[in-house]
Amino acid sequence: MVDRNANALADQLLALPSVDRARLAELLLASIEERDTDATSAWNDEIDRRAEEIDSGLVAGVPAADVFAEVERRLSR
C-alpha cells in the first residue's frame, strides 16, 4: 500500500512545473542533510568578503557570457 501511495504521489509531483519540483527537491534534501553551521558561517563570511571587494572596486565582475565563452574556447582546444 505504501509503495502505491508513494508512486501515486511521485506521479503527482512529477506533473508539477519544474520550478515547483526544484523547490520541493531542495526542501527534501534539506530535510535529510545535516546542517554544518561552521561551513554555513564560513560561506556567509566568504560571500560578504567577495561582495565587499566588488563594492569597493577592488575587483570587477566578469559577465557570465564572457566566462561561458572562455570555458567553451578552452574546452574546444
N, C-alpha and C positions, 0 to 999 in steps of 0.2 A: 504493500500500500504506500509506503513512504517513497519507494522508487517511482511509482506512478505519479505521486504528488510532486516530487522533485522534477520529474520530466515535464509535467504539465506547467509547473512554474517556470522552468527553463524556457519552454516554448513561448510563454507569455513575455518573459523578459527579453528574449532574442527578437521579439517583434517590435520592441521599443526603438525609438530613434537612437542613432549612435551616440549622441551627446548624453542621453539618459543612461545608456548602457555603460558608457565610460565612467560616469559619476557613480553608478552602482558598483562597478568594479573597484573603484577607489575606496568606497565605503567598506566593501567586503574585505579587501586586502588590509585595510587599516584595522579591521576588527580582529585579524588573526596575527598581525605583525606586532612584535614588541616595540614599544617606543624607546628609543635611545635618547634620553634627554640631553646627554652630553653632546651627541652628534647634532641634534637639533639646534642646540645653543651654538655650537661651533659653526654650523651652516648659516645661522642668523647673523653671527658676527662677521662671517666672510661676505655675506650679501651686503651688510652695512658698510664694510670696508670698501668693497667694489663700487657701491653707489656713491660713496664719498669721493673716491678717486675720479669718477665721472663728473660729479657735480663740481668739483674743484678745478676741473680741466687738466688734472694730472695725466689722465688717459682719455682717449677718444674711442667711442664705439665704432664698430665696423658694420655697415649694413649687411643684413643676412644674405641678401642676393650676392654680394661680393664674396662672402665666406663660402657659400654654396658653390659659386663659380670656381673658386680656388680649389675646393675639395674635388670637384669634377675634373679640373685640369690635372691635379696630382694623381687622381685615380686612373686617368686615361693614358698615362705615360707608358 
